[in-house]
């Protein structure tokens, strides 16, 4: 808490811990005020897949850096990442939860190469109905709701993808439900 106050004062932020050349390095980052509903786009470059360390988040990963940079340059909140076969893996800064057209609560199968999300782990423990599966990109267009989840930021409804509305205008309440679960796990 002393480190947080020295880095952020009364504001909110995180200190990202990374291992670099066998040293633990902490990098402070303030949390920006994320909107409640996010706007996303489909990143044009296919996700490279599991790689040599499946599920591990690598801060210097050039693919994720490229996706985040494209997101910022477009003024959007999230980049949706799919592999060369058209299956969704994750967002550039969050995991994804989808209430699909049939009412199933699903998340992209981690075996395809997405990062092991702490937020998804928390939700998976609290919501046994949340199941991983292969999610073709078309699943998002037909979904009742798509939610970006992050253990630090919480749950954010993905309102548009590639400038097209996702789900019903008022949503289903899934983002609020997931946010409550995530907030309850912290406090």
Secondary structure, DSSP 8 states (H G I E B T S, - for coil): -HHHHHHHTTS-EEEEEEEETTEEEEEEEE-----SEEEEEE-SS-B--S-SSTT---TT-HHHHHHHHHHHHHT-SEEEEEBTTSBEEEESSSEEEEE-TTS-EEEE-GGGS----HHHHHHHHH-TT-EEE--BTHHHHH-SEEEEEETTTEEEEEEEETTEE-S-TT--SHHHHHHHHHHHHH-
